[in-house]
Every structure is written in structure tokens, then in C-alpha cells.
């Protein structure tokens, strides 16, 4: 998804809405996971699951780009570790 998003200048404009819809779908699915974790007491009861899901996907796509540039998975591990720690605090 990130690759296609970065190529929007070369793609038909109709792709923009389709790509956005996929990202929004992923956010909604992740929001549901966060709501379940919140109900189970696995993450802070005070989090706004919709905002955290949006934040996750924005950050994750950036971490994917960085991992590709650096040719290793450390950006993904760092983002995931800090994201999960933040949810618990």
C-alpha cells in the first residue's frame, strides 16, 4: 500500500480513493482489535481506539519505508515495541 501511495503522481486519480479505502479498512479492523484488548484489560482503559489505530497505521507505513531503505527490520521492531509500550501506560 505504501508503495502505491508513494506513486500516486504516476497513477490514475481514481486510485487515490481506493488506496484510502484500504487504509481506512485496516484502521477500522485494528480499532476493533484495540477495543477487544481494552475490554480485556490488556491496554489502558483511557485510550481512544480510533485515534490509536490511525496513529498505528501512519507510523507503521513510515517504519516500513525506513526498513526498506535501510534493508533491515529494526525500524519495524522499534515502532512496534514503542507502540505497544505506549498502549500499556
N, C-alpha and C positions, 0 to 999 in steps of 0.2 A: 504494500500500500504506500509506504513511504517513497519508494522509487517512482511509482506512478505520480504521486503528488508532486514530486520534485520536477517531473517532466511536463507539468500542466501547460507550460508555454508552447509545447510542441503537440499537445493533444487537443482533440476537439473540445469545445467548451462544454458539451453535454457530459463529458466525463467528470467534470467538477462535482456535480450533484450526486452522481453515482458513487464517487470516492467518498464524499462527505457522508452519504447514507451508510456506507460500510463502516466508517469510523464511528458514527453515532450508534449503529447497531452494536458494535463491540463495547462501546461505553455503557450502553443500557444493560448488556449481559454482565459486564463487570460490576456495575452498580448493584445488580441483583445478588451477585456473589458477596459483595461487601455488606449488603443488608442482611444476608444469611449469617455472615460472620459476626455482625453486630448483635443480632438476635441471640447468637450462641455465646456471646460474651468474649469472643476471640479478638475483637478490636474495640477501641474506645467507643462508648455509647454516644459520645458527643459529636462524632464525625458526620459531616454532610456527605452521604454516599455518592450522590450525583456529582458533586464538585470533585471529590477524590477520584472518582472513575475518570472524569475528564482530565484531571491533573495526571493520572497514571498514563493515559494514552499519549498525551502531549510529551511527557517525559520519556516514555518508553520508545517512541519513534525517534526522539533525539538520541537516545542511547544506542539504538540500532544503527543509526547513521554513523555515530562515533566508532562503534565496534567495527563496522565495515571499513572505515578509514584507517583504523589502527590495526586491523586484521587480527583482533583477539577479542575475547568475551568480557574483559574486565569492565568496560562501561556498563554492560548489561547487569553484571553481578553487583556492581556498586549501586546502580539505580535501584535494583530490586531490594537489596539489603536495606538501604536508607528508606525506601518507600514503606517496607514492612515495619521497620522500627518506628517510623513516624505514626503509623496507624495504631500502634500499641501504646503510645504515650498520651 
